[in-house]
Amino acid sequence: MRSASLGGLEVSRVGLGIMGMSAFYTGAGRSEAEFVRTIHRALDLGITHIDTAEVYGPFTNEELLGRALKGRREHAVVATKFGMVSYTGRPGFDSSPANVRLAVEGSLRRLGTDHLDLYYQHRVDPGTPVEETVGALAELVAEGKVRHIGLSEAGPATIRRAHAMHPIAAVQSEYSLWTRDPEAAVLELLRELGIGLVPYAPLGHGFLTGGIRSLEGLDADDWRRTNPRFSGGNLERNLRIVDEVRAVTAEVGATPAQVALAWLLARGGDIAPIPGTTRVSRVEENAGSDDVALTTEQLARLEALTPAAGDRHDAGGMAAIDR
């Protein structure tokens, strides 16, 4: 597996998001043994970049990763997030310095480690100036508890202010063939500042794999059942995107997931997607995207895909991003 650079932090070009092992998706919490095998297989394939967050579960996802990494911690770049759980009693998002201090200790304990390789503010806290949050994170860097700082779904002005306080290594945002939002302003700014981009949901929450053509088979509490792009007739409208990806897939001799990831990887060495999965077979498939080479013509065809129908989050979710 080749590597990518996130503001000086070297990670595998393809990472692993493990949120779905504990929350929000069909199959969450069903087989820890299988989940641990999946994480171990990722490491065996050279996938070093593993992403979690305290709110996934909550807490159980970090605990799972901590158990899976026993004896293998040195082979992993561990990324986690804070700010959507308040330990100070504040309602809503909490990135106050006091909460940052409490959150990091919990994550270190659950993950069974003495340091976090990449620590993200999960969502911008409108009640705390980002300078105060980053100031607290900078202290953790100085203490050796955090190696690199990240932001998730932050807007350009916030990114610039945060980076002026302390170098930001990575910004995490949804980015894929059906979510091109970072291209409007964020990606250019990140490259100006030397910050890497970590696309989450790079397979469109599983949609770009081609395996979802209806909501049948999804658990009743699967988050996608209420997501605007999967509901209200939009799933059927968006099938054209998968069908267009399949046309390229047939030429390349790869899977739709591999083509979708290869398109992202071709965007630059400062982009490191973290496709999520719970299964060994999917980890192996995703890792194979590192070897898929798309032609200029194929990249152009993917570039020209029609935009997805529907917002990528519900109203509350959309209000919490790009701040």
C-alpha positions in Angstrom: 0.0 0.0 0.0 1.4 3.4 -1.0 1.2 6.3 1.3 -0.4 9.8 1.4 0.8 12.8 3.4 -1.6 14.7 5.7 0.2 17.8 6.7 3.3 15.8 7.3 1.6 12.8 8.8 2.2 9.7 6.6 -0.8 7.4 6.3 -1.8 4.6 3.9 -3.5 6.0 0.8 -6.6 4.0 1.7 -7.7 3.9 5.3 -10.4 2.2 7.3 -13.4 3.8 8.9 -14.8 1.6 11.6 -17.9 3.6 12.7 -20.3 1.0 11.2 -19.0 -1.7 13.5 -20.7 0.0 16.4 -23.4 2.4 15.2 -25.7 3.8 12.5 -25.4 1.0 9.8 -26.9 -2.4 9.2 -25.0 -5.0 11.2 -23.6 -2.7 13.8 -22.6 -4.6 17.0 -23.3 -8.0 15.7 -19.9 -9.8 15.6 -16.9 -8.4 17.4 -14.8 -11.3 16.3 -15.4 -10.5 12.7 -14.8 -6.8 13.3 -11.4 -7.6 14.9 -10.5 -9.9 12.0 -11.4 -7.0 9.6 -9.1 -4.6 11.4 -6.3 -7.1 11.5 -6.7 -7.9 7.8 -6.5 -4.1 7.1 -3.2 -3.9 9.0 -1.9 -7.0 7.1 -2.7 -5.3 3.8 -0.8 -2.2 4.8 -3.8 -0.1 5.7 -2.4 1.9 8.7 -5.0 4.7 8.9 -7.9 3.7 11.1 -10.6 6.2 12.0 -13.1 6.2 15.0 -14.7 8.7 17.3 -15.9 8.8 20.9 -19.5 9.4 19.8 -19.6 6.2 17.8 -21.6 3.9 20.1 -21.0 6.1 22.1 -17.6 5.0 23.3 -17.9 1.3 22.2 -16.2 1.9 18.9 -13.0 3.3 20.5 -13.1 0.4 23.0 -13.4 -2.1 20.1 -10.4 -0.6 18.3 -8.4 -0.6 21.5 -9.0 -4.3 21.9 -8.2 -5.0 18.3 -4.9 -3.1 18.4 -3.5 -4.9 21.4 0.0 -6.0 20.4 -0.3 -4.1 17.1 -0.6 -0.5 18.1 2.7 0.5 16.5 1.4 -0.5 13.1 -1.6 1.8 13.2 -2.2 5.5 12.7 -5.1 6.1 15.1 -7.5 8.9 14.4 -10.4 9.8 16.7 -12.7 12.8 17.3 -14.1 14.8 20.2 -16.7 17.5 20.7 -20.1 15.8 20.2 -20.1 14.5 23.7 -20.0 17.0 26.6 -18.4 16.2 29.9 -19.0 19.6 31.3 -22.8 19.6 31.1 -23.1 21.9 28.2 -25.9 21.1 25.7 -25.0 20.5 22.1 -21.5 20.5 20.8 -18.7 21.1 23.3 -15.2 22.0 22.2 -14.4 24.1 25.3 -10.8 23.7 26.6 -12.2 22.0 29.7 -14.1 19.4 27.6 -11.1 18.8 25.3 -9.0 17.9 28.4 -11.7 15.5 29.7 -12.3 14.0 26.2 -8.8 13.1 25.4 -8.2 11.2 28.6 -11.3 9.1 27.9 -10.2 8.3 24.4 -6.7 7.4 25.5 -8.1 5.1 28.1 -10.6 3.4 25.8 -8.0 3.0 23.0 -5.4 1.6 25.4 -2.7 4.0 24.1 -0.6 6.9 25.4 -1.1 9.0 22.4 -3.4 9.8 19.5 -1.9 10.1 16.1 -4.6 12.4 14.8 -7.2 14.1 17.0 -10.1 15.9 15.3 -12.7 18.4 16.4 -15.7 16.4 15.2 -17.9 19.5 14.4 -17.3 23.1 14.9 -18.6 24.4 18.2 -20.4 27.7 17.7 -20.2 28.4 21.4 -16.3 28.2 21.6 -13.9 30.2 19.5 -11.9 27.8 17.4 -8.7 29.5 18.7 -9.5 28.4 22.3 -10.1 24.8 21.1 -6.9 24.7 19.1 -5.0 26.3 22.0 -6.1 23.4 24.2 -5.1 20.9 21.5 -1.7 22.5 21.1 -1.1 21.9 24.8 -1.9 18.3 24.3 0.6 18.1 21.4 3.2 19.7 23.6 2.5 17.1 26.3 2.8 14.2 23.7 -0.8 13.0 24.1 -1.7 14.1 20.6 0.6 14.0 17.6 -1.4 15.9 15.0 -4.6 18.0 15.0 -7.5 17.8 12.6 -10.9 19.4 11.9 -14.0 17.7 10.6 -16.5 19.5 8.3 -15.2 22.9 9.0 -15.6 25.9 6.7 -12.7 27.8 5.0 -12.7 30.7 7.5 -12.6 28.4 10.5 -9.8 26.3 8.9 -7.7 29.4 8.3 -8.2 30.7 11.9 -7.4 27.3 13.4 -4.3 26.8 11.3 -3.0 30.2 12.3 -3.0 29.0 15.9 -1.3 25.6 15.3 -0.7 23.6 12.2 -3.7 21.5 11.2 -2.7 18.2 9.6 -6.0 17.2 8.1 -9.6 18.2 7.5 -12.2 15.4 7.3 -15.1 15.9 5.0 -17.5 13.9 3.0 -16.1 13.7 -0.6 -16.9 11.2 -3.3 -18.3 10.9 -6.8 -21.7 11.9 -5.4 -20.5 14.6 -2.9 -18.1 17.1 -4.5 -18.6 19.9 -1.9 -14.9 20.3 -0.9 -14.0 21.3 -4.4 -16.0 24.6 -4.1 -13.5 26.3 -1.7 -12.1 23.9 0.9 -9.7 21.8 -1.2 -7.9 24.8 -2.7 -7.5 26.3 0.8 -6.1 23.1 2.2 -3.5 22.9 -0.6 -2.6 26.6 0.0 -2.0 25.8 3.7 -0.4 22.3 3.3 -3.3 20.4 5.0 -4.4 17.0 3.9 -8.0 16.0 3.1 -9.6 12.8 4.5 -12.8 12.0 2.7 -15.3 10.1 4.8 -18.1 8.1 3.1 -16.0 8.0 -0.1 -18.3 5.2 -1.4 -21.5 7.3 -0.8 -22.4 5.4 2.4 -22.2 2.2 0.4 -24.3 3.4 -2.5 -21.4 3.6 -5.0 -20.6 -0.1 -4.5 -23.6 -0.9 -6.6 -25.0 -3.2 -3.9 -27.9 -0.9 -2.8 -30.7 -0.6 -5.3 -33.5 -0.4 -2.7 -33.9 0.0 1.0 -34.7 -3.7 1.4 -32.2 -5.5 3.5 -31.2 -2.5 5.6 -31.9 -2.7 9.3 -34.9 -0.7 10.6 -32.5 1.7 12.5 -30.0 2.1 9.6 -29.2 5.8 9.2 -29.6 5.6 5.5 -33.3 5.0 5.7 -33.9 8.6 6.6 -31.0 10.2 4.7 -32.4 12.5 1.9 -30.3 10.8 -0.8 -31.8 7.4 0.0 -35.4 8.5 0.6 -38.2 10.4 -1.1 -37.5 8.8 -4.5 -33.9 10.1 -4.6 -32.4 6.6 -4.3 -34.1 5.6 -7.6 -32.9 8.9 -9.2 -29.4 8.4 -8.0 -29.1 4.9 -9.5 -27.9 6.5 -12.7 -24.7 7.5 -11.0 -23.9 3.9 -10.1 -24.8 2.7 -13.6 -22.4 5.2 -15.0 -19.6 4.1 -12.7 -20.3 0.5 -13.7 -19.7 1.4 -17.3 -16.1 2.5 -16.4 -15.8 -0.6 -14.2 -16.4 -2.9 -17.1 -13.5 -1.4 -19.0 -11.0 -1.4 -16.0 -11.7 -4.9 -14.8 -12.3 -3.6 -11.2 -15.3 -3.3 -9.0 -17.5 -0.1 -8.7 -16.0 0.5 -5.2 -12.5 0.3 -6.5 -13.2 2.7 -9.4 -14.9 5.2 -7.0 -11.9 5.1 -4.7 -9.4 5.2 -7.6 -11.0 8.4 -8.8 -10.4 10.0 -5.3 -6.8 8.7 -5.2 -6.1 10.3 -8.5 -7.0 13.7 -7.1 -3.7 13.9 -5.3 -1.2 12.5 -2.8 -2.7 14.7 -0.1 -6.1 12.9 -0.2 -6.6 9.8 1.9 -10.1 8.3 1.9 -11.4 6.2 4.8 -14.0 3.8 3.4 -16.0 2.1 6.1 -16.7 -1.6 6.3 -17.3 -4.4 8.8 -16.1 -7.2 6.5 -12.7 -8.7 5.6 -13.8 -9.1 1.9 -14.6 -5.4 1.6 -11.3 -4.4 3.2 -9.5 -6.5 0.6 -11.6 -5.0 -2.2 -11.0 -1.4 -1.0 -7.2 -2.0 -0.6 -7.2 -3.2 -4.3 -8.1 0.3 -5.4 -4.5 1.3 -4.8 -3.6 -0.6 -7.9 -6.3 0.6 -10.2 -5.1 3.1 -12.8 -7.8 5.1 -14.6 -7.1 6.7 -18.0 -7.5 10.4 -18.6 -10.7 9.7 -20.6 -12.1 7.6 -17.8 -11.4 10.2 -15.2 -13.1 12.8 -17.4 -16.2 10.7 -17.7 -16.4 10.2 -13.9 -15.8 13.9 -13.5 -18.8 14.6 -15.6 -21.2 12.5 -13.6 -24.5 14.1 -12.9 -24.8 15.4 -9.3 -26.7 13.4 -6.7 -30.3 14.2 -5.9 -31.0 15.2 -2.3 -29.0 16.8 0.4 -26.2 14.7 2.0 -27.6 15.1 5.5 -31.0 16.1 7.0 -31.6 19.7 8.0 -29.9 19.4 11.4 -26.9 17.7 9.9 -26.5 20.3 7.2 -26.7 23.1 9.7 -23.7 21.6 11.6 -21.3 21.5 8.6 -19.2 24.1 6.8 -19.1 26.5 9.8 
